[in-house]
Amino acid sequence: MAGSDPTARTTPSTPSAPSAESAAPDTVKILIAGGFGVGKTTMVGAVSEIAPLRTEEPLTVAGLEVDDLKGIEEKRSTTVALDFGRITIGADLVLYLFGTPGQQRFWFMWNDLAIGALGAVVLIDVRRPESSFAAIDFFERRSIPFVVGVNGFHGLHPYATEEIRESLALPQHVPVLLCDARERESCRDVLIALIDRLIDDAEEAGLRPSPTR
């Protein structure tokens, strides 16, 4: 521009504080638990928006005396550590999903996985409901809020939710939902039900859920 001084310096502008829209979303740690072969790995893989981390190993003859395959004879692999996935619920909320191992010999890992978790989904296989009793007891003893997802293998749901609630002796404040661990939307609905429970519990206590950073 004519008349301008090429040696003149401009004062750099001060960066503005981040707006609410640009603030980092809250992150919440959620466990996906249940017995051996109930569909935990399948659920994490179905709902995760990133390629899930899996620690599956093939079942071998050496485990025949240890792993009960009754009702799940077609199962060929098992989680030996954890599954990990992520799903964004909204602009301000991201869930980190940790799938627990189901076999009893790996239960020692559950205490570490539960550190920092705000809630859990307990998956139930109605063909073998007893396989998830330990998971329900685990979260009840630690006062970790959870919901129950009844995984309909092959799309079958032979029992109503209230029948399942009664058979598991679950109180009314624990949501019980029919789901299909293979379907993304079905898994998402179960997770939203858990978030709703966490919000309700926090409001009753006069608190806001503390995000896990």
C-alpha positions in Angstrom: 0.0 0.0 0.0 1.3 3.5 -0.9 2.7 5.4 2.0 3.0 2.5 4.3 6.2 1.9 6.3 7.7 -1.5 5.4 9.8 -1.5 8.5 6.8 -1.0 10.8 6.1 -3.9 13.1 2.6 -5.2 14.0 1.8 -6.2 17.5 0.8 -9.9 17.7 -2.7 -10.4 18.9 -3.2 -12.2 22.2 -4.8 -15.7 21.8 -8.3 -15.8 23.1 -9.4 -18.2 25.7 -10.9 -21.4 24.4 -14.6 -21.2 24.0 -17.1 -23.7 25.4 -17.4 -25.2 21.9 -13.7 -25.9 21.6 -13.2 -27.3 25.1 -12.1 -30.9 25.4 -15.0 -33.3 26.0 -15.5 -35.2 29.2 -14.1 -38.7 29.0 -15.7 -41.6 31.0 -14.3 -45.0 31.6 -16.9 -47.8 31.3 -16.4 -51.6 31.9 -18.1 -54.2 29.7 -18.3 -57.3 32.0 -19.9 -60.7 32.3 -19.1 -64.3 32.1 -17.1 -66.3 29.7 -18.5 -66.1 26.1 -21.4 -63.7 26.8 -20.4 -61.3 23.9 -18.1 -58.7 25.6 -15.6 -58.6 22.8 -18.3 -58.6 20.2 -20.0 -55.6 21.9 -16.8 -53.5 22.1 -16.1 -54.2 18.5 -19.6 -53.4 17.3 -19.9 -50.1 19.0 -16.3 -48.7 18.9 -15.6 -45.9 16.5 -11.9 -46.9 16.4 -10.4 -50.2 15.6 -10.7 -52.0 18.9 -7.7 -53.3 20.8 -8.2 -57.0 21.4 -6.2 -59.6 23.4 -7.8 -62.7 22.1 -6.0 -66.1 21.9 -7.3 -69.4 20.4 -8.8 -71.9 22.7 -6.6 -75.0 23.0 -6.9 -78.5 24.2 -5.1 -77.5 27.3 -8.0 -75.4 28.4 -10.7 -78.1 28.0 -10.5 -79.0 31.7 -10.7 -75.3 32.7 -13.1 -73.5 30.3 -16.7 -74.5 30.4 -18.0 -74.4 26.8 -21.4 -75.8 27.6 -23.8 -73.8 25.4 -21.0 -72.1 23.5 -19.4 -75.0 21.8 -18.8 -72.9 18.7 -16.4 -70.5 20.5 -12.9 -70.6 19.2 -11.0 -67.8 21.0 -11.0 -66.1 24.4 -9.9 -62.7 25.8 -6.8 -63.1 28.0 -6.4 -59.4 29.2 -8.9 -56.8 28.0 -10.7 -55.3 25.0 -10.6 -51.6 24.5 -12.7 -49.3 22.3 -14.1 -45.7 22.2 -17.4 -44.2 21.3 -18.4 -40.5 21.2 -21.9 -40.0 22.6 -22.0 -36.3 22.0 -19.8 -33.2 21.4 -19.0 -33.1 25.2 -18.9 -36.8 26.1 -16.6 -39.6 25.0 -16.8 -43.1 26.5 -13.7 -45.4 26.8 -14.8 -49.0 26.9 -12.8 -51.7 28.7 -14.0 -55.3 28.2 -13.0 -57.6 31.0 -11.8 -61.2 30.6 -14.5 -63.7 31.5 -12.7 -66.8 32.7 -12.3 -67.2 36.4 -8.5 -67.5 36.2 -8.3 -63.9 34.9 -10.7 -62.3 37.4 -7.7 -61.0 39.4 -7.4 -58.3 36.6 -10.9 -56.9 37.3 -9.8 -54.8 40.3 -7.2 -53.0 38.2 -9.6 -52.5 35.3 -12.2 -51.1 37.7 -10.0 -48.3 38.9 -11.4 -45.0 37.6 -14.5 -46.6 36.1 -17.7 -44.7 36.6 -20.0 -47.5 35.6 -20.4 -50.9 33.9 -22.5 -52.9 31.5 -23.0 -56.5 32.6 -23.8 -58.7 29.7 -26.1 -61.8 30.3 -26.5 -64.9 28.2 -29.9 -66.3 29.1 -28.8 -69.7 28.1 -26.2 -69.5 30.9 -27.2 -66.7 33.3 -25.1 -68.1 36.1 -22.0 -67.2 34.2 -22.6 -63.5 34.9 -23.5 -63.8 38.6 -20.0 -63.0 39.7 -19.9 -59.8 37.6 -23.1 -58.6 39.2 -21.8 -59.3 42.7 -18.5 -57.6 41.8 -20.1 -54.3 41.0 -22.7 -54.4 43.8 -20.0 -55.0 46.4 -18.0 -52.0 45.1 -21.1 -49.7 44.6 -20.2 -49.2 41.0 -23.4 -48.4 39.0 -24.3 -50.8 36.3 -26.9 -51.8 33.8 -27.7 -55.3 32.5 -27.7 -56.0 28.8 -29.4 -59.3 27.8 -27.5 -60.4 24.7 -29.9 -62.2 22.4 -27.7 -64.7 20.6 -28.9 -65.3 17.0 -31.4 -62.5 17.6 -33.5 -64.5 20.1 -35.0 -63.1 23.3 -37.1 -65.8 24.9 -37.7 -64.0 28.2 -39.1 -60.5 29.1 -36.9 -58.1 31.0 -38.9 -58.4 34.2 -38.6 -62.1 34.2 -34.8 -61.7 33.9 -34.8 -59.1 36.6 -36.6 -61.4 39.0 -34.4 -64.4 38.2 -31.3 -62.3 38.9 -32.8 -60.7 42.0 -32.0 -57.2 40.6 -33.5 -54.1 42.3 -35.8 -51.8 40.2 -33.2 -49.1 39.9 -30.9 -51.3 37.9 -31.9 -51.1 34.2 -32.3 -54.3 32.3 -32.3 -54.1 28.5 -32.6 -56.6 25.7 -29.8 -56.1 23.2 -27.8 -57.7 20.4 -24.0 -57.4 20.9 -23.5 -57.6 17.1 -25.6 -54.4 16.4 -24.0 -51.0 16.9 -27.3 -49.2 17.6 -28.4 -51.8 20.1 -25.1 -51.5 22.0 -25.2 -47.7 21.9 -28.7 -47.8 23.5 -27.4 -49.9 26.4 -24.5 -47.4 26.9 -26.9 -44.4 26.8 -29.1 -46.2 29.5 -26.0 -46.5 31.7 -25.1 -42.8 31.2 -28.7 -41.9 32.1 -28.3 -43.9 35.3 -25.1 -42.2 36.2 -26.7 -38.8 35.7 -29.7 -39.8 37.8 -27.5 -41.1 40.6 -25.4 -37.9 40.5 -28.4 -35.7 40.6 -29.9 -37.6 43.6 -26.6 -37.2 45.4 -26.4 -33.5 44.4 -23.2 -34.1 42.4 -22.1 -34.0 38.8 -20.2 -37.2 37.6 -16.5 -36.6 37.7 -14.9 -37.4 34.3 -11.9 -39.7 34.1 -9.0 -37.8 32.4 
